[in-house]
Structures are given as structure tokens and as C-alpha cells.
């Protein structure tokens, strides 16, 4: 039964937002980075990284319960003060814009390379960001409901894909289980736990969630589901392509869809999966646009986020067109600048905020 429209999202809509915004990373450039780090034991990384991100996630849940009807930016200003808070929020805003731009550029590169090699990159980018802007403009409630509607189709299609190619997998490719060694896996899990940064950033939506219980339930369910999904998917990649060959596969998920053969009438199914993948990508990037707009609105006490969306979309487009090639986008800017620097700061932020809050509470500051 549908909840009446009240401008807010409930447990299932927030759950869908998490699953789409994080789960779709399995189909972009993220697997290439993880496979290079974890080798044949890459499937272990999401498990350890999920345990790591759970700590700041629980702390942000605690802070959200303490500061009712406040989002992440509000809490940062309350705990750290006006000037330090402004600097922190400015860093987060820049990171969010660059994340949206670079992730969209990676998606554009995949579409261009795998499906439309003759279409100019800028045209594909314009269509993608234009669609994301149109979805974001309808607001968080509509985006959440859209995410919940498309989520079952996306996950069913993914399940069928794995089921139909199960005869192609080789369990022996997973051995040795520890891959490069437990010490390496733990180290790389710390480095790449930032792939789950949305568990922190979505706290910007908290005032638009019906209650703290809904937010907490959706968040914890999403952590468990996404860790399981990523673990299984990364194991599939290794069992299908083997290591080190899999490290040379540019886009494992897209290559996986090309491997599917069912019957003799249809010889290619990647176009079928492309449609669902693009739907998920548009929802994901509309969420990123909303997050950026909410940061600006909270920093400058603006009441309407819609006028902010178009300038942010234009900036995203311009930044996304800066990288000249796929290697520069995925292996340098996304890996070094975002995953191992900017988002590391964001995922550690709840720990710093919680400690500062406790110190101020202890000394009645």
C-alpha cells in the first residue's frame, strides 16, 4: 500500500536509494580498481570494507538521533562551529561535484566504448546529465519512489544474468582463498571502504525521511544487502575470467552480458541489459545532483533546491569533460583523488564529529 505523498521518503524508498547509488558501482570502473587490489580474493574486500564503514555509519545514526530534523551539514555546523563547518562543507561539496562528474564520465566512456563508438562523448554526456537533471528536479520523494519502482526489475535482471551463466563459472579460480595475503586484503579494504561513502552522504536527506527508525532500518538493511551483493558479484567476475586475466578486462559487467547465450533466435543480449543499466545510472546521478544541491541549500540557508540544480548540472558536465581518456578518469582521478583522499575524509568525518560532540558534552562547551 502506497504512503500518502508528504514530501518525505520511508524505509523502502531510502533502501532503494542506497542500493541503486552504491550497487551500480559493480558495473562502472570500480571493479577494475578492486580487482587490481584484491586479485583473486577481491570478493573479500567488500566484506571487510563493509565492516569498516559500519563504524562511521553507526556514529552518524547516533548523531542524527541526537540532533532531530538536522541533516549532515547542520550537524557539522553545530558541532564544529560556523567557520570550520563552512570549510568542511565546502570540501564535501567539491568532492560531491567531482564524484558526480567523474562517475558520469566513466559511465559515458562505457556507453561510448561498448555500445555507441561513433557517437561523440559530449552528446552522450548531455543526454545522461539532462536525464539526471529532469529526475532530480521532481524532488527527493519522487526520486525515492522511482528508485523503489525500478529496483526490483534491476535486481531480477541481475539475478537472471548470474543464473544463466552459472555453467561458465569455475570455483577453483577463487583459490588461494587469501589471494595476495590477509594483510594486503585488510590494507586494501581500508583504502577502498570509501566505495560506500553514500552511507554517510545520504544523511543529507535525513530531514526528508519520515523518522529516525525508518532511516536506521533502511541503512542497516542496505549495508547487509550491498555487502552480500558486491561479494557475490566480485566472486563471479573472478570465477568467470580468472586472475590475472580479469584484471585486463576493462568493464567486467558489460563483458559478462556479452557472454550470455540463450537459444538461437537472439544472438546478443547486451542491449537488453543496457536499458536497465542506464535507468539505474540516471537515478543514481539524480541522487548525486540532489545531494550537491542540498549541501548548497543547507550551507546558505536556501529554501528551494530547484534553482541550484541547473548550475550544478552544468558544472558537472564541464568537470566531466576535462579528462581526456579512460585511464585518467578511472585510475587517477577517481582512484587517487576521490576514493583514497576526498571520500576518506568524508567517511572518517562521523568519527571526528562524534568525538568532538562527546568532548563538548563532557565539558559543557
C-alpha positions in Angstrom: 0.0 0.0 0.0 1.4 3.4 -1.0 2.1 6.0 1.6 0.3 9.3 1.1 2.5 12.0 -0.6 4.0 14.2 2.1 7.4 15.1 0.6 9.2 12.5 2.6 10.6 9.0 1.9 10.1 5.9 4.0 12.2 2.8 4.7 11.8 1.1 1.3 12.5 4.3 -0.8 15.6 5.1 1.2 16.7 1.4 1.0 16.2 1.6 -2.8 18.3 4.9 -3.0 21.2 3.1 -1.2 21.0 0.0 -3.4 21.0 1.9 -6.7 23.5 4.6 -5.8 26.0 2.0 -4.4 25.1 -1.2 -6.1 25.5 0.2 -9.6 29.3 0.7 -8.9 29.6 -3.0 -9.8 29.0 -2.0 -13.4 31.3 1.0 -13.7 35.1 1.4 -13.3 35.1 0.3 -9.6 35.6 -3.4 -10.2 38.8 -2.7 -12.1 40.2 -0.9 -9.1 39.1 -3.6 -6.7 40.4 -6.5 -8.8 43.8 -4.8 -9.1 43.9 -4.5 -5.3 42.4 -7.9 -4.2 43.4 -10.1 -7.2 41.6 -13.5 -7.0 40.4 -12.7 -3.4 38.7 -9.5 -4.4 35.4 -10.9 -3.1 36.8 -10.5 0.4 37.2 -6.7 0.1 33.5 -5.8 0.3 33.1 -7.9 3.4 36.0 -6.2 5.3 35.2 -2.8 3.8 31.5 -3.2 4.9 32.7 -3.9 8.4 34.9 -0.8 8.4 32.1 1.6 7.0 29.7 0.2 9.6 31.5 2.1 12.4 31.1 5.7 11.0 27.6 4.7 9.8 26.5 3.8 13.3 28.1 7.0 14.7 26.2 9.1 12.1 23.0 7.3 13.1 23.7 8.2 16.7 24.3 11.9 15.8 21.1 12.0 13.7 19.1 10.7 16.6 20.6 13.3 18.9 20.0 16.2 16.5 16.5 15.6 15.4 15.4 17.1 12.0 19.0 18.1 11.2 21.0 16.8 8.2 24.7 16.2 7.9 25.6 19.8 7.1 23.5 21.1 10.0 25.3 18.8 12.4 28.7 19.8 11.1 28.0 23.5 11.7 26.5 22.8 15.2 29.4 20.6 16.3 32.4 22.4 14.7 31.2 25.9 14.5 30.4 28.3 11.7 33.9 28.8 10.2 35.3 25.3 10.5 32.0 23.9 9.5 31.9 26.0 6.4 35.3 24.8 5.3 34.4 21.2 5.9 31.1 21.5 4.0 32.9 23.3 1.1 35.3 20.3 0.8 32.4 17.9 0.8 30.6 19.9 -1.9 33.6 19.9 -4.1 34.1 16.2 -3.6 30.4 15.6 -4.4 30.5 17.6 -7.6 33.7 15.9 -8.7 32.3 12.4 -7.8 29.2 13.1 -9.9 31.3 14.4 -12.8 33.9 11.6 -12.8 31.3 8.8 -12.3 29.2 10.2 -15.1 32.2 10.4 -17.3 33.1 6.8 -16.6 29.5 5.8 -17.5 29.7 7.8 -20.7 33.0 6.1 -21.5 31.4 2.7 -21.1 28.4 3.6 -23.3 30.7 5.1 -25.9 33.2 2.3 -25.9 30.9 -0.7 -25.7 27.7 0.4 -27.5 28.0 3.7 -29.4 31.6 4.2 -30.5 30.7 6.6 -33.3 28.6 9.0 -31.1 30.5 12.0 -29.7 31.2 11.7 -26.0 29.7 15.2 -25.4 26.4 14.1 -26.9 26.1 11.0 -24.6 27.1 13.1 -21.6 24.5 15.8 -22.4 21.8 13.1 -22.6 22.8 11.4 -19.4 23.1 14.6 -17.3 20.0 16.0 -18.9 18.0 13.0 -17.8 19.5 13.1 -14.3 18.6 16.8 -14.0 15.0 16.1 -15.1 14.6 13.3 -12.5 16.3 15.3 -9.7 14.1 18.3 -10.3 11.0 16.4 -9.2 12.4 16.1 -5.6 13.6 13.5 -3.2 10.2 11.9 -2.7 9.7 11.2 -6.4 13.3 10.1 -6.8 12.9 7.7 -3.9 9.7 6.3 -5.3 11.3 5.9 -8.8 14.2 4.1 -7.2 11.8 1.7 -5.4 9.9 1.1 -8.6 12.9 0.3 -10.8 14.9 -1.6 -8.2 13.1 -5.0 -8.4 13.5 -5.1 -12.2 17.2 -4.3 -12.0 17.9 -6.9 -9.3 15.8 -9.6 -11.0 17.6 -9.0 -14.3 21.0 -9.2 -12.5 19.9 -12.5 -10.8 18.8 -14.0 -14.1 22.1 -13.0 -15.7 24.1 -14.8 -12.9 21.7 -17.8 -13.1 22.0 -18.2 -16.9 25.8 -18.2 -16.9 26.3 -20.3 -13.8 27.7 -23.2 -16.0 30.5 -20.9 -17.1 32.0 -20.3 -13.6 35.0 -22.2 -12.2 35.2 -22.3 -8.4 38.9 -23.3 -8.5 39.7 -19.7 -9.8 39.0 -18.4 -6.2 42.0 -20.3 -4.8 44.1 -19.5 -3.0 41.4 -18.0 -0.8 43.6 -15.4 0.8 44.8 -14.2 -2.6 47.7 -11.7 -2.0 47.5 -12.3 1.7 45.3 -11.3 4.6 47.5 -8.3 5.5 47.1 -6.9 1.9 43.4 -7.6 1.8 42.8 -5.7 5.1 45.0 -2.8 4.0 43.2 -2.5 0.6 39.8 -2.8 2.3 40.7 0.3 4.4 41.8 2.1 1.2 38.6 1.2 -0.7 36.0 1.3 2.1 35.2 4.7 0.6 33.2 3.0 -2.2 30.4 3.0 0.5 30.6 6.8 1.1 26.9 7.2 0.3 26.1 5.7 3.8 27.5 9.0 5.2 26.4 11.4 2.5 22.7 10.3 2.4 22.5 11.8 5.9 21.8 15.0 4.0 18.4 13.6 3.2 17.5 12.8 6.9 15.0 15.7 7.4 13.1 14.3 4.4 12.9 10.8 5.9 9.7 10.0 7.9 11.5 9.2 11.1 14.8 8.0 12.6 13.6 4.4 12.8 12.9 4.3 9.0 16.3 5.8 8.3 18.2 3.4 10.6 16.3 0.3 9.3 16.9 1.2 5.7 20.6 2.0 6.3 21.4 -1.2 8.2 19.4 -3.4 5.7 21.2 -1.7 2.8 24.7 -2.3 4.4 24.0 -6.0 4.7 22.4 -6.4 1.2 25.1 -4.4 -0.6 28.0 -6.2 1.0 26.4 -9.5 0.1 25.7 -8.4 -3.5 29.2 -7.0 -4.0 30.8 -10.1 -2.5 28.9 -12.4 -4.9 29.4 -10.3 -7.9 33.2 -9.9 -7.4 33.5 -13.6 -6.9 31.5 -14.2 -10.1 34.0 -11.9 -12.0 36.9 -13.9 -10.7 35.3 -17.3 -11.4 34.4 -16.3 -14.9 37.5 -14.6 -16.1 40.2 -15.8 -13.7 43.0 -13.7 -12.3 45.2 -12.2 -13.7 43.1 -12.2 -17.0 40.2 -10.4 -15.2 42.5 -7.5 -14.3 42.8 -6.8 -18.1 39.0 -6.8 -18.7 38.1 -3.1 -19.0 34.4 -3.5 -17.9 33.7 -6.9 -16.4 30.0 -6.5 -16.0 29.5 -5.5 -19.7 31.7 -8.3 -20.8 29.6 -10.7 -18.7 26.4 -9.6 -20.5 28.2 -10.3 -23.8 28.9 -13.9 -22.7 25.2 -14.7 -22.3 23.8 -17.1 -24.9 20.2 -18.3 -24.6 18.6 -20.0 -27.6 19.5 -19.4 -31.2 17.0 -16.6 -32.2 18.7 -13.8 -30.3 22.5 -13.7 -30.5 23.2 -10.6 -28.4 21.6 -9.6 -25.1 23.8 -6.7 -24.0 21.3 -4.2 -25.5 18.6 -5.6 -23.2 20.8 -5.1 -20.1 21.9 -1.7 -21.3 18.3 -0.3 -20.9 18.1 -1.4 -17.2 21.6 -0.2 -16.5 21.0 3.3 -18.0 17.8 3.6 -15.9 19.8 2.8 -12.7 22.5 5.2 -13.8 20.1 8.1 -14.3 18.5 7.5 -10.9 22.0 7.3 -9.3 23.2 10.6 -10.8 19.9 12.4 -10.0 20.6 11.4 -6.4 24.1 12.8 -6.6 22.7 16.1 -8.0 20.2 16.3 -5.2 23.0 15.7 -2.6 25.0 18.5 -4.1 22.0 20.8 -4.1 21.1 20.0 -0.5 24.7 20.8 0.6 24.4 24.3 -1.0 20.9 24.9 0.4 22.0 23.9 3.9 25.2 25.9 3.8 23.5 29.1 2.7 20.1 28.6 4.3 18.2 28.4 0.9 14.7 27.1 1.0 14.3 25.9 -2.6 16.8 23.5 -4.2 15.5 23.6 -7.7 17.2 26.8 -8.9 20.5 25.2 -7.8 20.2 22.1 -9.9 20.8 23.6 -13.3 24.1 25.4 -12.4 25.3 22.2 -10.6 24.4 20.1 -13.7 26.4 22.5 -16.0 29.4 22.5 -13.6 29.2 18.7 -13.5 29.2 18.5 -17.3 32.2 20.8 -17.6 34.2 19.0 -15.0 33.4 15.6 -16.5 34.6 16.7 -19.9 38.1 17.6 -18.6 39.7 14.1 -18.5 40.9 13.2 -22.0 40.9 9.4 -21.6 39.6 6.5 -19.7 42.8 5.8 -17.8 42.9 9.4 -16.5 39.3 9.2 -15.4 39.2 5.9 -13.7 42.7 5.1 -12.5 43.9 8.5 -11.4 41.1 11.0 -10.7 38.6 8.5 -9.3 41.1 6.3 -7.5 43.6 8.8 -6.1 41.6 12.0 -5.8 38.2 10.6 -4.8 38.4 7.1 -3.2 41.7 7.5 -1.5 41.6 11.2 -0.4 38.3 13.1 -0.6 35.9 10.3 0.4 38.4 9.0 3.0 37.9 12.4 4.7 34.1 12.1 4.4 33.9 8.5 5.8 36.1 9.4 8.8 34.2 12.6 9.4 31.4 11.0 11.6 34.2 9.7 13.9 35.6 13.2 14.3 32.2 14.7 14.8 31.2 12.1 17.4 34.4 12.6 19.4 34.0 16.4 19.2 30.4 16.2 20.3 31.3 13.9 23.3 34.1 16.3 24.3 31.9 19.3 24.2 29.2 17.4 26.1 31.7 16.3 28.7 32.9 19.8 29.4 29.6 21.5 28.8 31.0 23.6 25.9 
